[in-house]
Amino acid sequence: KKRWSTSIPFKQTEPVPEYAWWLFWTLQVADVWTTNEGMKYDCVYEQNPVLPRVPHLDRLIIHKVVFLHPFAVFQKENLLTKEDMMFPNLFGIYVIHNNLKVIERAKKRCNLR
C-alpha cells in the first residue's frame, strides 16, 4: 500500500547573490540620475503617474526611498530569491536605457528649462 505524505513539499531556491543586490541599488541611483538629467530639457516629462510631470531631484529621491523601502527589508531579512530579483533588475536596466535614449533625443531637439 502506497502512503501519501500530508506535508507540503519544500523547494529550496538560491538566495539573492550580493552582486544582484548591488546591481539593484546601483540601478535605482542611475534611474534617479538619468531622470533628473532628462528633466533639464523643456520637452521631457516624467511618465510615472505617481510623480509630478517635472519632479525635482528631492522628490525623485523621496519617491525611491518610500517605494523601495520593502526591498531594503527583503534584503535585510533575506526574503527573496535569485529568481525574484531578475524582473526588478531587468526592468531597471530597461528604464535607464530608455532614459538615456530620451536624453540623447532631447539634446538634439529641445531647450534647457
Secondary structure as the mmCIF struct_conf table of DSSP 4:
data_model
#
loop_
_struct_conf.conf_type_id
_struct_conf.id
_struct_conf.beg_label_comp_id
_struct_conf.beg_label_asym_id
_struct_conf.beg_label_seq_id
_struct_conf.end_label_comp_id
_struct_conf.end_label_asym_id
_struct_conf.end_label_seq_id
BEND BEND1 SER A 7 SER A 7
HELX_LH_PP_P HELX_LH_PP_P1 ILE A 8 PRO A 9
HELX_LH_PP_P HELX_LH_PP_P2 GLU A 14 GLU A 14
STRN STRN1 PRO A 15 PRO A 15
HELX_LH_PP_P HELX_LH_PP_P3 VAL A 16 PRO A 17
HELX_RH_AL_P HELX_RH_AL_P1 GLU A 18 GLY A 38
TURN_TY1_P TURN_TY1_P1 MET A 39 LYS A 40
STRN STRN2 TYR A 41 TYR A 41
TURN_TY1_P TURN_TY1_P2 ASP A 42 CYS A 43
TURN_TY1_P TURN_TY1_P3 PRO A 49 VAL A 50
BEND BEND2 LEU A 51 LEU A 51
BEND BEND3 ARG A 53 VAL A 54
HELX_RH_AL_P HELX_RH_AL_P2 LEU A 57 GLU A 77
TURN_TY1_P TURN_TY1_P4 ASN A 78 ASN A 78
STRN STRN3 THR A 81 THR A 81
TURN_TY1_P TURN_TY1_P5 LYS A 82 LYS A 82
HELX_RH_3T_P HELX_RH_3T_P1 GLU A 83 MET A 85
HELX_RH_AL_P HELX_RH_AL_P3 MET A 86 ARG A 109
STRN STRN4 LEU A 112 LEU A 112
#
